[in-house]
C-alpha cells in the first residue's frame, strides 16, 4: 500500500513540474547575454563622433532568453519598448518567465517609443532609441 501511495505521489509530482523553456529564441539568440555600454554617439558642429563612457562603474544591459531586456541588477530595464528591430527584423517581446518588479521604474519618466533599432555584428551592438538620434554602442561581456 505504501509503494502504491509513493508512486501516486511521484506521478503527481512529475506532472506538476513545469518545463520552462530557457533556450534562447532563434530570432534573438545572437544578442542573448550581457552587454557593456562602451560609448555614446554625439554630434557637435555637424560632426558625429563616438564618446567613450567615463566613470568607475560600467553600465550593463542584458537580453534574456525570451528577449526581455534587463538592467545591471537583473531587473527589467525601465523604458524598454514592447518590440525592437534586430538587424532589420522586428521582434515583439513576450515574457516567458516571471519578472521581478523594478521599483526604480516608478521614478522614471519614459518617452513613448514603439521600437528600438538594434544593429548587432559579432560582439558589438549599436542601439538606436526612438529614432531621435540617440545611439549607444555596447560590447558583449564574457564573464570569466
Residue pairs with C-beta under 8 A, 6 or more apart in sequence:
20 96
20 97
21 65
21 96
22 65
22 97
23 65
24 32
24 65
25 65
25 66
25 67
27 67
27 86
27 89
27 91
28 63
28 67
28 86
28 91
30 86
30 120
31 63
31 86
31 118
31 120
31 125
32 63
32 64
32 65
33 62
33 63
33 140
33 141
34 60
34 61
34 62
34 140
34 141
34 143
35 60
35 61
35 62
35 63
35 125
35 138
35 139
35 140
35 141
36 58
36 59
36 60
36 138
36 139
36 140
36 141
37 53
37 58
37 59
37 60
37 61
37 136
37 137
37 138
38 52
38 53
38 137
38 138
38 139
39 50
39 51
39 52
39 53
39 136
39 137
40 50
40 51
40 53
40 134
40 135
40 136
40 137
41 48
41 49
41 50
41 51
41 133
41 134
41 135
41 136
41 137
42 48
42 49
42 50
42 51
43 49
43 133
50 137
53 59
59 72
60 71
60 72
60 141
61 69
61 70
61 71
61 72
61 77
61 138
62 69
62 70
62 71
62 74
63 69
63 70
64 70
64 97
65 96
66 93
66 94
66 95
66 96
66 97
67 84
67 91
67 93
67 94
68 76
68 93
68 95
68 99
69 76
69 77
69 80
69 93
70 76
70 77
71 77
71 78
71 102
74 100
75 100
75 101
75 102
75 104
76 99
76 100
76 101
76 102
76 105
77 102
78 102
78 104
78 105
78 108
78 110
79 105
79 108
79 110
79 111
79 113
80 93
80 116
81 93
81 113
81 114
81 115
81 116
82 92
82 93
82 114
83 90
83 91
83 92
83 93
83 114
83 115
84 90
84 91
84 93
84 115
84 116
84 117
84 118
85 91
85 115
85 116
85 117
85 118
86 118
86 120
87 118
87 119
87 120
90 115
111 130
111 132
113 129
113 130
116 127
116 128
116 129
116 130
117 127
117 128
117 131
118 125
118 126
118 127
118 128
119 125
119 126
119 128
120 126
122 140
123 139
123 140
124 137
124 138
124 139
124 140
125 137
125 138
125 139
125 140
126 135
126 136
126 137
126 138
127 135
127 136
127 138
128 134
128 135
129 135
129 136
